[in-house]
Amino acid sequence: MSSESLPVSWSAVEAIAPQAAMPVEKLSNFDLILQCQEGLRPGKALFAELIRRYHSHVEKVLYHLAPDWTDRADLSQEVWIRVYRNIKRLQEPGKFRGWLSRIATNLFYDELRKRKRISTPLSLDAPLNVEDGEMDWEIASDDPGPAEQLATQEFYDQLRTAIADLPEVFRTTIVLREIEGMAYEEIAEITGVTLGTVKSRIARARQRLQSQLQGYLED
């Protein structure tokens, strides 16, 4: 992938380090991140490969949080600039994906506070990731037929509508918890509220969603 097609302006990132001997595309994700942490700043080829592998993840996070924002590409570029400047601070390379999600989410919140307005309803095209089993929204099927596929689509349509109807504070916390899989403590830090408030908002959001989707959940 050429640097011209990457979503980052390289005029914004300087001090390029020497490149790795092994072709970057053959490095494991873990080794790629380790090599990006060497030197003063990541090498251009190394960092370009990091963007290639994780760009879609950043886009997904920002799309869920701000589907109506026309400047998500600018936010995405800022995410990668922050990664470039701070990747050496990541103490556990194996947790890079979660760290990247937090950078994108923090950036979204920074921008949201600047705009002082509420974002429009979130999109939930991707399956939900429920870690604690408190609410399972997946419809299991080894080989779904047309009827099952239609039922699944109808369910997610209802789910998107139900989440869109939630107050913004509930909507944001449930997305950070169920889609991004963030810990309660992380959500509290990002949103600037107490841990108890986060748990209360998530519990109330789940209650509202369960009430609206009761018919689908019982099926």
N, C-alpha and C positions, 0 to 999 in steps of 0.2 A: 504493500500500500504506500503510495507516495505521500510525502509530507504535505503536498498541496491539497490533498483530499481530506486531511485531518481537520477536526473541529477546533483546533488550537492555533492561535497566531504565534508563531515562534519568535516574533519580535518581542513578545512579552516574557519569554523565558530565555535566560542567558547562561553563561558559564558552562558550556557543554563539556562533559567528561569523556575520557577515552572509551571506545567501544569494547564489547566482550569478544573473545576469540571465537566462541561457538555462535553460529547463526542465531539471532534472537528468536526467530520463529520456532526453533527447536527447544528452547528453554521451557522448563515447567513454569507454571504460574508462580510458584514459590521462589524458584531461582531467579525468575525475571524480576520479581519485586526486590529480592536481596541485591541484585546487581544495580537496580535503580537507586538503591540506598548507598551505594559506594560513591566515593568522591564528594565534591562540593555539591554537585547537582547531577541528576540522571543524564546519561548520554542520550543524544537525540534519537538514535535508532532504537535504543532500549525503551525510551519513553513513548515513542511512536507505536511500538508493539504493545505496550501497556494500554494505550488508548484504544488500539484496534480491538483488543480482547474485552475491554470493559466499557467501551463507549455506549453500547446498547443498554447496559445496566443503568448507567447514569441517565440516559434518555427515558428509560422506563420509570425511574424514581421521580424525575421532574414532571413527566407526563401525568402520573397519578396525583401529584400534589398541585399542579397548575396546568390543567389541560387547555385552558382558554388563553394562556399567556402567549403572546406572539413573539416574545423575546426569549423563549426557552433555550435557543441556540447560544445566546449571550450568557445565560446562566450556566449552561453546560461548559462553555469555554472557561468561565471563571472557576468552576469546580476543578478543572484540570490544571489551571494555573495554581490553585491552592494545593493540589496534590503534588505538583512539581516542586513547590517551595517547601513542603512540609513532610514529604514521604520519609525522610530520615528520622522523623519523630515517631513513626510507627514502630512500636516495640515488638509486636507479634505479626510478622508478615503473613501468617496463615489467616489472619482476620482482616485482610485488606478489603475484601468485599463489603463487610459491615462498616469499616472505617470510611470507605468511599460513600456509602449510603448516608452516613452521618454528616459528611461534608456537604453533600448535595442537599440534605434536609435542612441543615443549619443555614446554608446559603439561601434557601427558599424562605426560611423564617426571617432572616435578615431583610430580604427584599420585601416580604409581606409587611413587616413593621414599618418600613420606609413608605410604602404605598398607603398604609393605614386604611386598608379596605379588605373585605372578605372575598376570598376566592370563590369561584363558582363550583358547582358539584364536581366531585372527583370521578374519574373513569376507572372502572374495575374490569378491564378486559382480561387481565391475568388471573389465574386461580388464586384463591386466598390461601395463606400459609398459617394455619392455626397450630401453634406449638404446644399449648397447654391443654388442648382437648376440650376447652370450655364450650366451644361452638364449632361444629364440623359442618362446613358449607359445601363439601365436595360430594358429587354424585358418582359413586363408584360403578364402573362397568368395564369388563374386559374387552368387549367388542360391541359398543353401542350401536343400535340400529337407528333408522331414521326417526322413529317415535321418541327414542331416548335422547337423541341429539336435539330434537325440537324441545323436549321437556327441559333439558339442560339450558338451552338458550333462553327459554322463557324464565327459568329460575334466575339466571344472571341478569336478565333484563329487569326483573322485579327487585333483585338485590341492588342494582345500580340506582333504581328509583328510590328504594328505601334509604340508601345511604345519602342520596342527594337531598332527601327530606330532613336529614339530621341537622341540628344546629352546627355551625362551622367548628366549634371547639370539640364537639363529639365526633364529627366527621374526621377531623384531623387525627385525633388520638386513636381512633379505631383503625385508620389506615396505617399509621406508624406501627401499631401493635400487630395487626393481623396480616398486613401485606408486607411490611418491611421487617417484621419479626423483632422489633426493638424491645429491649427490656424496659420495664416501667421506669427505672431510674434514668435511663437514657431519654425517654420521652419527657420526663419531668425537667431534665436539664435543658432540652431543646425548646420546650414550650414555656419555660419559666414559671411553672406552677409547682405546688408541693406534690410529693409522691401520693399522698392521700387523695388529692384532687384528680390526679391522673387515673387512679384506680376507680374512683367514683364515676368519672366521665366514661371510662371504658365499660364499666358495669351497666350504666344507664343506657349507653349506646347499644350494647348487646340486648338489653331488655326490649328496647324499641324495635330493633331489627327482628328479634325472635317473634315479637307480637305481630309485626307486619308480614313476616314470612312463615307464619305458623303452618299454614296449609302445605307449603312446599317441604318444610322440615319434617312434617308428619309422614309425608309420602316416602 
